Amino acid sequence: MPKIKVVPLNYYKVLEVEVNASDKEIRQAYKRLALKWHPDKHRGSSIEIAEQKFKEIGEAYETLCDKNKRSSYD
């Protein structure tokens, strides 16, 4: 059985912000993308894709908005 290689997410790319983004920029990006990809509001691609993107956005925000988690991540 072939092994599946898991590539970690780049949280900055997920939130579409620069590595040196401020807390305010991260929060604004999170709000914008959460509204865009929320499974209840998303129109377009499948619900499964919207749910996955929404989960990634939340995970990225949770990590980057916390100074300790962000420091460990960087």
Rosetta blueprint (number, residue, H / E / L):
1 M L
2 P L
3 K L
4 I L
5 K L
6 V L
7 V L
8 P L
9 L L
10 N L
11 Y H
12 Y H
13 K H
14 V H
15 L L
16 E L
17 V L
18 E L
19 V L
20 N L
21 A L
22 S L
23 D H
24 K H
25 E H
26 I H
27 R H
28 Q H
29 A H
30 Y H
31 K H
32 R H
33 L H
34 A H
35 L H
36 K H
37 W H
38 H L
39 P L
40 D L
41 K L
42 H L
43 R L
44 G L
45 S L
46 S L
47 I H
48 E H
49 I H
50 A H
51 E H
52 Q H
53 K H
54 F H
55 K H
56 E H
57 I H
58 G H
59 E H
60 A H
61 Y H
62 E H
63 T H
64 L H
65 C L
66 D L
67 K H
68 N H
69 K H
70 R H
71 S H
72 S H
73 Y H
74 D L
